[in-house]
Amino acid sequence: VDGGLPRNGDAFSAFHLSRPKLGSLWAAGFSFMRCHGERQVPYDPQLPNIFDGEEFSRSARLWTRGYDFYTPHRPVVVHDYNKPKDYNPQGWRNNNQQNKEKDKARSRQRIFDLLEMPEGTSAGKAALGKYGLGDRRSLAQYEAFVGVSLKRREMLENHCGTLQWVPFEEDLEALADFDRPLRFGPSGEFLGGNATTAAAA
């Protein structure tokens, strides 16, 4: 935990899946979605110099807006963390240390506000605007889905392999361009596309 923020940790590997598997977290190094996901839940540009907390906060924003996460049933890409011989760090790794710490403190506070953690403020949460949570599912539902208590900073249950899809209010105003063309089973398991999807693709 960095500064008290939740972070994604190691998980068990899944082998020989017959179809993509429902997951609980979004990962920056392995993110694929239709473009409406990026338009509806844009990356928060006001989180400079943050690493821990980045993925969990984006997960909460996406999930509360009705998006779900799936592990592919076969390898499609890898994330190579090895550094090439001519490695030249850019971006936040090069920033002035004093500015970096100030930015990081502001970013941490923004995530505390978003996730309604003890350090968060209601004014800070209200100021998040489009970078806040959605209204299709609640933060409390997400905590239960993941198996954590953000206020107590505790992992309560490990739902790995036993997740059940959480429905949301379909009568809420539809997301722009969100036509749900893929098919899902009663537990939220991915069943594949349909003829409409193939024609639209």
Buried (B, 14 or more C-beta within 10 A) or exposed (E): EEBBBBEBEEBEEBEEEEEBBBBBBBBEEEBEEBEBBEEBBEEBEEBBBBBBBBBBBBBBBBBBBBBBBBBBBEEEEEEEEEEEEEEEEEEEEEBEEEEBEEBBEBBBBBBBBBBBBEBBEEEBBEEBEEBBBBEBBBBEBBBBBBBBEBEEEEEEEEBEEEBEBBEBEEEEEEBEEBEEBBEBEEEBBBEEBEEEEEEEE
